[in-house]
Amino acid sequence: MTIPESSIDPFCAAYFEDPCPAQHALREAGPVVRLARHGVLAAARHAEVKAMLDDWQTFSSARGVGIQDFAKERPKRPPSLVLETDPPLHDRTRKVQARVLSPAAIAGLREPFAAAAEALADRLLALREFDAIREIAEAYPLEVFPDAMGMPRENRRHLLPWGNMVFNSFGPENEYLARAVEDAREALPWVFEQSRRENLTTGGFGAGIHAAADTGELTAEETPQVVRSVLTAGVDTTVSGIGAAIWCLARFPAQWDRLRAEPRLARAAFEEAIRFETPVQTFFRTTTRETELGGVQIGEGEKVLMFLGAANRDPRRWERPDEYDITRRTVGHVGFGSGIHACVGMALARLEGECILAALARRVARIEVTGAPRRRYNNTLRGLASLPVRLVAG
């Protein structure tokens, strides 16, 4: 089967504003498409994206989940010990992360996370009008997640430009990456300093990761890198996810009414927002051998861009894919990845999303959008930079 070619650029402003038409075109073009502008292959249908995520032996992360192929050129940034490794190294880092972020550890955070959400919801009702991204989507994760990591309260907003830079670095060297690097200039030394063992409190996730150096599971050089990887994955993605949920629930008031009637649906509302908006839009894999994907022959050493957002709107997999429905059965979405590289902190993100949405649902009759939302442009993440809202108490 001949691979069709497309002029679509998934790393430009027009795409960032509204990727849906381009994603539809890529899905309809075929199971595999060549993106002429960047010289890479792309998969936008759910079946092919899921197959790639689940087959790490053929579709490698170790050669970079960004546009660079680490087997062919020297990495322009330090590879992630979490995202950009395959077994056996991946097994070591994943084992440590899975133990630190265990179900029991996450369950132990429910009470403090819920209390923080309730307090924030009360403050927001007093404010009444504000930017939902800054005051909810950013404020809540920046309060509870660094606490869980064992970080100090000062200068936590540095985590935002840090994460923005890291996720931009998976794309090409364009204006968005250049701007992100400049914006993160002050954040960079702070994040590195806070990743050190002596700066993380005992009992937090960060200290738990560093303890792996004592057992020999990781080296003393590797543990701060793993801490930084967790910081990267644990803030910007959750900020984008909570922002997506607020934006969806404001746009679709019937869904907000359903959530108000049944606050137990808060986690489902967050999960559907992850499917519907897909904060992590794309990641690359590199083929380790000649293979077949969707009936298409692909050679060894091909960079293939997985369109996670397109897969989550694929009508071949989902009924009414372009509708936000908090009662939808979302099992199978790839918003958190799949396979051995699935997001190890997804339970933590779900807890954060559930707690803040439930707290708001118990207090707020309506979320009214009072101004034009503004998109944040990022080579990997989809999210809002600003969302002016008014809360109506209920």
C-alpha positions in Angstrom: 0.0 0.0 0.0 1.4 3.4 -1.0 1.8 5.8 1.9 -0.1 9.0 1.2 1.6 12.3 1.8 0.2 15.3 3.6 1.2 19.0 3.9 -0.3 19.2 7.4 2.0 20.8 10.0 1.1 19.8 13.6 3.6 22.3 15.0 2.1 25.6 13.8 -0.3 28.1 15.3 -3.2 27.2 13.0 -3.1 23.6 14.1 -2.8 24.5 17.8 -5.9 26.7 17.6 -8.1 23.9 16.1 -6.5 20.6 15.3 -9.7 18.8 14.6 -10.0 19.4 10.8 -6.4 18.3 10.3 -6.8 15.3 12.5 -9.9 14.3 10.5 -8.0 14.7 7.3 -5.1 12.5 8.6 -7.5 9.8 9.8 -9.3 9.7 6.4 -6.0 9.7 4.4 -5.0 6.3 5.7 -3.7 4.3 8.6 -0.2 5.8 8.0 0.5 9.1 6.4 3.8 10.9 5.6 4.1 14.5 6.8 6.0 16.1 4.0 7.1 19.2 6.0 8.9 17.2 8.6 9.9 14.0 6.8 8.2 11.7 9.3 5.3 9.2 9.3 2.1 9.7 11.2 -0.7 7.5 12.6 -4.0 9.2 13.6 -6.4 6.3 13.9 -7.1 4.7 17.2 -6.2 1.1 16.2 -2.8 2.0 14.9 -1.9 4.4 17.7 -2.9 1.9 20.3 -0.9 -0.8 18.5 2.2 1.4 18.5 1.8 2.2 22.2 1.5 -1.4 23.2 4.5 -2.7 21.1 7.6 -1.1 22.5 9.8 -3.8 20.9 8.9 -2.5 17.4 8.1 1.1 18.2 10.9 2.3 20.4 10.8 5.2 22.9 14.6 4.9 23.6 15.4 6.5 20.3 13.5 9.6 21.5 9.8 10.4 21.9 10.5 13.7 20.1 11.3 14.4 16.5 15.0 13.6 16.9 16.3 10.0 16.4 18.9 9.5 19.1 20.4 6.6 17.1 21.2 8.9 14.2 22.2 12.1 15.9 23.4 13.3 19.3 20.4 14.3 21.5 20.0 18.1 21.7 18.6 17.7 25.3 19.2 15.1 28.0 16.9 12.1 27.2 14.3 11.4 29.8 15.0 8.3 32.0 11.3 7.8 32.2 9.8 8.6 28.8 12.8 7.8 26.6 13.9 4.4 27.8 12.9 0.8 27.0 13.6 -2.3 29.0 15.7 -3.2 30.8 16.6 0.4 31.9 12.9 1.3 31.8 12.1 -1.5 34.1 14.3 -0.1 36.8 12.9 3.4 36.7 9.3 2.2 36.3 9.6 -0.1 39.3 10.7 2.7 41.5 8.0 5.1 40.3 5.3 2.5 40.6 6.3 1.8 44.2 6.4 5.5 45.2 3.2 6.3 43.4 1.4 3.1 44.6 -2.4 2.8 44.9 -2.0 3.0 48.7 0.1 6.1 48.5 -2.4 7.8 46.2 -5.3 6.7 48.5 -3.5 8.4 51.4 -3.7 11.7 49.6 -7.4 11.8 49.1 -8.2 13.5 52.4 -5.6 16.4 52.0 -6.3 16.8 48.3 -10.1 17.0 48.9 -9.6 19.5 51.8 -7.4 21.7 49.6 -10.1 21.5 46.8 -12.9 22.5 49.2 -10.9 25.5 50.5 -10.0 26.6 47.0 -13.7 26.3 45.9 -14.7 28.6 48.8 -12.1 31.2 47.8 -13.2 31.1 44.2 -16.8 31.7 45.1 -15.7 34.8 47.0 -13.8 36.0 44.0 -16.7 35.2 41.6 -14.9 36.4 38.4 -11.4 35.3 37.5 -9.2 33.5 35.1 -10.0 29.8 35.5 -6.7 28.7 34.2 -4.6 30.7 36.7 -6.9 30.4 39.7 -8.1 26.7 39.2 -6.2 24.7 36.6 -2.8 26.0 37.7 -3.4 27.0 41.4 -4.8 23.6 42.5 -2.1 21.3 41.1 0.6 23.8 42.2 -0.7 23.5 45.8 -1.2 19.8 46.2 1.3 18.1 43.9 4.5 19.8 45.1 3.3 19.1 48.7 3.1 15.4 47.8 6.6 15.6 46.2 8.0 17.2 49.4 8.9 20.5 47.8 8.9 24.0 49.5 6.1 26.3 48.9 8.2 29.2 47.5 8.5 29.7 43.7 6.4 26.8 42.7 5.2 28.6 39.6 8.6 27.9 38.2 7.3 24.4 37.5 5.0 25.8 34.7 7.7 27.3 32.4 9.9 24.3 33.1 7.2 21.8 31.9 6.3 24.1 29.0 9.9 24.0 27.8 10.3 20.2 28.2 7.1 19.4 26.2 8.0 21.9 23.5 11.4 20.2 23.1 9.7 17.1 21.7 8.8 19.0 18.5 11.0 20.8 16.0 13.3 23.7 16.8 10.7 26.4 16.1 9.6 29.7 17.6 7.6 28.0 20.3 10.5 26.1 21.6 12.8 29.1 21.4 10.3 31.2 23.4 9.8 28.4 26.0 13.5 28.1 26.5 13.8 31.8 27.2 10.8 31.8 29.5 12.3 28.9 31.5 15.7 30.6 32.1 15.0 31.4 35.7 13.0 28.2 36.4 15.8 25.8 35.2 18.3 26.2 38.1 15.4 26.2 40.6 14.0 22.9 39.4 17.5 21.3 39.4 18.1 22.6 42.9 14.7 21.3 44.2 15.4 17.9 42.7 18.3 17.3 45.1 17.7 14.9 47.9 18.5 17.4 50.7 15.8 19.8 49.5 13.0 17.3 49.5 11.2 16.6 52.8 11.1 13.1 54.3 8.0 11.1 53.4 7.3 12.8 50.0 7.4 11.2 46.6 10.7 12.9 45.9 12.4 11.3 49.0 10.9 8.0 48.0 12.6 8.2 44.6 16.0 9.2 46.1 15.7 6.2 48.5 16.2 4.0 45.5 19.8 5.1 45.4 20.3 3.5 48.9 19.0 0.1 47.7 21.0 0.2 44.4 17.9 0.2 42.2 19.0 3.6 40.8 22.2 5.5 41.0 22.7 8.8 42.9 23.0 10.5 39.5 19.8 9.0 38.2 17.4 9.7 41.1 17.3 13.6 40.6 16.6 13.0 36.9 13.7 10.7 37.7 12.4 13.4 40.2 12.5 16.0 37.4 10.7 13.6 35.1 7.9 13.2 37.6 7.7 16.9 38.1 7.4 17.5 34.4 4.7 14.9 33.9 2.9 15.8 37.1 2.2 19.5 36.6 1.6 20.8 33.1 -0.4 17.8 31.9 -2.7 18.0 34.9 -3.0 21.7 34.5 -4.1 21.2 30.9 -6.5 18.4 32.0 -8.2 20.4 34.7 -8.4 23.4 32.3 -9.9 21.2 29.6 -12.5 19.9 32.1 -13.6 23.4 33.2 -13.7 24.6 29.6 -15.9 21.6 28.6 -18.2 21.9 31.6 -18.7 25.7 30.9 -19.4 25.1 27.2 -21.8 22.2 27.8 -24.1 23.3 30.7 -26.2 20.2 30.5 -23.1 18.2 31.4 -22.5 20.6 34.3 -26.1 20.1 35.5 -25.6 16.3 35.4 -22.4 16.6 37.4 -24.1 18.8 40.0 -26.9 16.3 40.3 -24.4 13.5 40.7 -21.0 14.8 42.0 -19.8 11.1 42.1 -19.3 11.6 38.3 -16.5 14.1 38.9 -13.8 11.5 38.0 -15.8 10.5 34.8 -16.1 14.2 33.9 -12.3 14.6 34.2 -11.6 11.4 32.3 -13.9 12.4 29.4 -12.2 15.8 29.2 -8.9 13.9 28.8 -10.4 12.0 25.9 -12.1 15.0 24.4 -9.3 17.5 24.6 -6.3 15.2 25.0 -3.7 17.4 26.8 -0.8 15.3 25.5 -1.6 15.5 21.8 1.4 13.7 20.2 4.5 11.6 20.8 6.9 10.0 18.5 8.2 6.4 18.3 11.0 5.0 16.1 10.7 1.6 14.3 13.4 -0.9 15.3 12.8 -3.2 12.4 10.7 -3.5 9.2 7.1 -3.9 10.2 3.5 -3.5 9.2 1.1 -1.0 10.6 -2.5 -1.0 9.5 -1.6 -3.0 6.4 1.2 -0.5 5.5 4.8 -1.6 5.2 7.2 0.6 7.2 11.0 0.4 7.1 13.4 0.3 10.1 14.4 3.6 11.6 11.3 5.5 10.6 10.1 8.2 13.0 6.3 7.8 13.4 4.2 10.6 15.1 1.3 9.2 17.1 -1.7 11.6 17.1 -3.2 10.7 20.5 -5.8 13.5 20.2 -6.9 12.2 16.8 -7.2 8.7 18.1 -9.4 9.8 20.9 -11.8 11.4 18.4 -11.7 8.5 15.9 -15.3 7.5 14.9 -14.0 4.0 14.2 -13.6 3.6 17.9 -16.0 6.1 19.5 -19.7 6.8 19.1 -20.4 10.5 18.8 -16.6 11.2 19.2 -17.0 15.0 19.0 -19.5 15.2 21.9 -18.4 15.7 25.5 -20.4 13.3 27.6 -19.5 12.6 31.2 -21.5 9.4 31.2 -19.4 7.9 28.4 -17.5 4.7 28.9 -14.0 6.1 28.2 -12.1 2.8 28.7 -9.6 2.5 25.8 -8.8 6.2 25.4 -5.1 6.9 24.9 -4.9 10.3 26.8 -2.6 8.7 29.4 -0.9 6.5 26.8 -0.9 2.7 27.0 1.4 -0.3 27.5 4.6 -0.2 29.5 5.0 3.6 28.9 1.5 4.5 30.1 1.5 7.5 32.5 2.6 6.1 35.9 1.0 9.1 37.6 -2.4 8.9 36.0 -4.1 7.9 39.3 -2.7 11.0 40.9 -4.0 13.2 38.0 -7.4 11.6 38.3 -7.5 12.2 42.0 -6.7 15.9 41.5 -9.3 16.3 38.7 -12.0 14.5 40.7 -11.4 16.5 43.9 -11.5 19.9 42.4 -14.5 19.2 40.1 -16.5 17.6 42.9 -15.8 20.6 45.2 -17.0 23.0 42.5 -20.1 20.9 41.6 -21.2 21.1 45.2 -21.1 24.9 45.3 -21.6 26.3 41.8 -24.8 26.5 39.8 -23.2 27.7 36.6 -19.8 28.4 35.1 -20.2 31.3 32.7 -17.4 32.2 30.2 -17.0 36.0 30.3 -14.4 36.5 27.6 -12.5 34.8 24.7 -10.4 31.9 25.9 -6.7 32.0 24.7 -4.8 28.9 23.6 -1.3 28.0 24.9 0.9 27.1 21.9 3.0 24.0 22.6 4.6 21.4 20.3 3.1 18.6 22.4 0.5 19.8 24.8 -3.0 21.2 24.1 -4.3 23.5 26.7 -5.6 27.0 27.4 -3.5 30.0 28.6 -6.5 31.9 29.8 -10.2 31.3 30.4 -12.2 34.2 31.9 -15.2 32.9 33.9 -17.9 33.9 36.4 -19.2 31.5 39.0 -22.8 31.6 39.9 -23.4 30.1 43.4 -26.0 27.4 43.7 
